[in-house]
Amino acid sequence: MDPEKVKIESGWKEALREEFQKSYFDDLISFIKSEKKAGKEIYPPGTLIFNAFEKTPFEKVKVVILGQDPYHNPGEAMGLCFSVPKGVRLPPSLKNIFREIKTDIGMELPAHGDLTTWAEQGVFLLNAMLTVEKKKAGSHKAAGWQEFTDAVIKTISDKKENVVFLLWGNFARNKAALIDGSRHLILEAAHPSPLARGAFFGSKHFSKTNAHFEQLGVAPINWQI
């Protein structure tokens, strides 16, 4: 695909130019179009598929949080991993993330789950798969998104320095191989899902992230929503 036809923030468009020209990316776009043509409901809406890239321009990336799949229930997915629009009930994993931040740094529990304010500060909220079919978790796992998002992670690792990567759960932790640990801080923990039976709690990734930035003389993240 011609990179100029990809609707994505200009810094990302340049950084990922080679990926957009690869055949798998054409196949991926064709797959999404054919699924929609077949009447399948795909989340998030088309205008939000690259929302993480729009809200966090390439030059502003300071932190990467990696999710797996967009939410597959109506009205939840907004193109930012773990985030849901205001007015939508908090998913269990996000509740646990907020609970950990409260314990870690004393943040007041938010009334909503829209993480846009994080994204605008440089917290890149990337799902490994950028689309999913309604009510079918993991349905686009083999569509080609992972080849693209692996390239995104590696591009951040290669072209930036001192980014903090927060890898939660085995799926995300397996992506550590794409990251140069001598250039970036990699923090790993259990997944915030209730299925991890509380193993996520006590990881203190939010205070550790800000301590890292303060040591570098970089503005910390305001985690309060």
N, C-alpha and C positions, 0 to 999 in steps of 0.2 A: 504494500500500500504506500502511496505517496505520503510521506510524513506531513506534508502541508495540509492534507485532508483530515488528519487526526485532530479532533477538538480537545486539546490538552494544553495546560499552561506552557508558555513558550520556553522556559528553562528546561522543563522535562522533555519537551519536544526535541530540543537540541541534544540533550544528554542521551536520549533513547532513540535517536534518529535511525541508527542501524537496525534496531529491533523492529521498528515499524516497516522496514523494507524487506524483512524476512518472510518467507512463504508461510510459516506457521501463523503469523499474525493475520495475514489475509484469510487463511483457513478459519481462524478464530472469529473474525468479524462475519464471515459467511455463515458460520455455525449459528451465531447469535441471531442474525437476520432470518435464517431458515426456521429457527425455533419460534420466533415471533410470527412469521408468516404462517406457521402451522397452528397458530392460535394459542400457543403456550404463553403463560404469564411469567415474565422474567423480572427478577428483582436485582438491584434497585432499578428505578426508571432510567431510561437511556441517558437522560441529562445528568444523572448522578453516578454513572459507572466510574468516571474518573474524578469524582468529587474530592478524594483524598489528595490528588495531584493539584487540583485547583485551589484547595484551601491551604495547602502547604507547598508553595513553589520550591523548586529544586534548591535554589540558593539559600533558602531559609530552613532547610531540614536540620534539626538538632537532635531529635529523638525519633526512633522508629519503634512502633508497637505493631507486632504482627499478629493478625487474626487468620482464621482459616477460610470460612465461608461467610457470605452475607447472610443476614437473617432471612429466613424463608417464609415468614408469616406476613400477611398484608400490612403495609404501612410502617414496617419496622426498618428495613434496610435503607440507608442514606449514603452509602459509599464511603463511610468511615468505620473502620472496624470497632466493634463493641458499642458504637453509638446508635442511639435511636432519637427520632425527632421529639421535640417538646410535646407533651400530652400523651405520649405512648408509655405504657407500663414498662418499668425497668426490667430487663431480662436478668435472670439469676447471676450470670457472670459479672455483669456490670454492677449489680448490687454489692457483690463481693469486692470488686475493685474499689468502689467508694468506701466500703467498710475498712479496707486495708489502708487507704489514704488517710481516713480519719484517725486510725490507730497510729499510723506512721508519722504524720505531720500535723494532726489536729484539725484537718479540714472539716467544716460543717457539711453534713450530708445534703447533697443537692436535691432539689425538688423535681428535677428532670434529668434525662440521660443524653442530652445533646452535647457532644464533645467538641463542637466547632471551635470553642475558645481555645482548646488545647491545640487544635490543628493550626489555628492562626498564629500561634506562638512558635511553631516549628515542630510540633509533635505529629509526625507522619503516621497516620492511622491506616495501615495497609492490610487488606485481606489478600491471602494467597490466590484465591479465586475471586474475581471481581463481579461475577454474576451467579445466579442460582435460579432454578425453576421454582415457582410457588409450591410450597408444602413439600419440597423434595430436597432435603439437605444433601449436599455433596453432588448434586446432579450434574454440575459442570466441572467436576474434578478433572476429567480427562479432555476437556475442550481445548487446552493449550494455555490457559491462564498462568499455570505454574511456571511454564517456560518464560513467560513474560515477566512475572513478578520476581522470579529468581534473578533475572537479568537486572531488574530494578534494584534489588538488594545489593547485587554485586557492583552495580554502577555507583550507588551511594558509597559503598566501601572503597572503591577505587578512586573516586573523584572528590571525595570529601575527607575531612579529618575530624576527630574528636566527637563523632556522633555516638549517642548512647542507644544501643539496641536492647530492647526489653523483650526477651523471648520466653513466653509462658506456655508450658505444656510441651509434650514430646514433639508434636508437629513443628512448632516454631523453633524449638531447640535444635532440631535437625538442620535448620538453615544457618546455623553458626559456621558451618563449613564454607559458606559464601562470603564470610566477613573476615577482614584482616584485623585480628585482635591486637596487633601492635599499633594500629592507627586509631582504633575505636574502643569504647568500653562496651563489653557484652555482659549483660546481667540476665541470668537464667533463673526460672522458678517454675513451680507447678502451675497448671492452668487455674484461673480463678473460678472455673465451673464448680458447682457443688459436688460434682462427681469426683473431684479430687479430694473430697472430705477435709477441706480446710488446710491442705498442704501449702496453699498459696499465701496464707496469712503469716505475717512476720518476715516476709521477704524484704520489706523496706526499700523497694526499688525507687520510690518517689523521692525519698530523702537522699538516697545514694546518688540519684541522677543530679539533683540540685547541688549536692556537695561536690560532685565532679565539675560542674560548671563554675561554681564559686572558686574552686581551685584554679581554674583556667582564666578567671576574671571575666566570665561570660554570664550574662543575665540568666538567673534560674527560671524555671517554669513555674507559673502560678497555676497550681492544680485545682484551685477552687473554681467550681463551675458557677 
